[in-house]
Amino acid sequence: MIMYTFMEEYDFDDKIVIPFNTHEGSGDSGTYSTIQEKLPKAKVNTNGLALDGKTARSDDGKQQTIDWLKELGY
């Protein structure tokens, strides 16, 4: 919920928002579409990256993150 409060407090109009998260089994839990709803004037990439905690701490997680960023053009 703290992130939703942050989104309400700051101006994200015309900003690019690229969400990502770690989890322990819930994936993105619909968070990316919720962010899009909360920031209707922002450009929200709903193709975020959700890694479970174990993967996020591994070399595989690092590579997945690098690959994901490359797909986004970074």
N, C-alpha and C positions, 0 to 999 in steps of 0.2 A: 504493500500500500504506500510505502514511502516514495516509491518511484512515481506513482500516480499523483501524489501531492506535488512532487517536483515538476511534473508535466503541467500541472494546473498553475503553478507559480511563475513559470518562465515562458517567454514567447518563442514558440517553435515554428511560427509561420515561415513558409518557404525554406525551411531547414531540411536536410536529409537526415533521417534517423535510421540507423542500421542496428536492430536489436540482436542480442545474443545472450545466452545464459547457460549456466550449468544446472544440473538437476540430479535427483536420485530416483528417477523412474517416471517422472511426469512429463518429460519432453518440454515443449513450450507451453503446454496447457492453455492454448488459445491466447497467450499473452500478446503475441505480435499483432493479431487482429484487434485486440483491445487497445493497444497503443495507437493503432491506426484510427480507431474510433475516437480516442481522447485527443488526438492531434490531427483534426481534419484538414488543416491548412499546411501540414508538413508532408514531405515526401517520405513515407514510411516503407522501407523494404520489408515485406512480410516473409521473405525467404531468409529468415534468420538462422542462426546456428545454435542448436541445443545439444550440448554434450553432457553425458552423465559424468559425475565427479571423478570417477576412476579414469575414464577415457581422457577427460580434460587434463589430468595430471600426467599423462603418458606421452611418449613420442608420437604415437598414433594420433592422439588428440591435437598435438602441436601441428602435425602434418595436415590434419583435417581443417584446422583453423587457417593455415597458410593457403590451402587449396580453395577454401571458401572465400577468403579475401581476394585471391587471384580471380575467381569467377566474378567478383564484384568490381574488378578493375583496380584493385589496390595492390 
